[in-house]
C-alpha cells in the first residue's frame, strides 16, 4: 500500500492519534470524519483526518 494514500485519524475529544486509514485523495478533497472507538476516552467519538 502506498504511503500517499494513508491518513491518520485523531480523536476530537482527547486529540490522540488512534487509527490509520486510506483514502483516494483525487476523489475525496475534504477531510474525512469517522465515528470510531477511542481506547483512551473509552467512548465512541468522532475521529478526524490530520495532516
C-alpha positions, 0 to 999 in steps of 0.5 A, a space after each residue: 500500500 502506498 504511503 500517499 494514500 494513508 491518513 491518520 485519524 485523531 480523536 476530537 475529544 482527547 486529540 490522540 492519534 488512534 487509527 490509520 486509514 486510506 483514502 483516494 485523495 483525487 476523489 475525496 478533497 475534504 477531510 474525512 470524519 469517522 465515528 470510531 472507538 477511542 481506547 483512551 476516552 473509552 467512548 465512541 467519538 468522532 475521529 478526524 483526518 490530520 495532516 
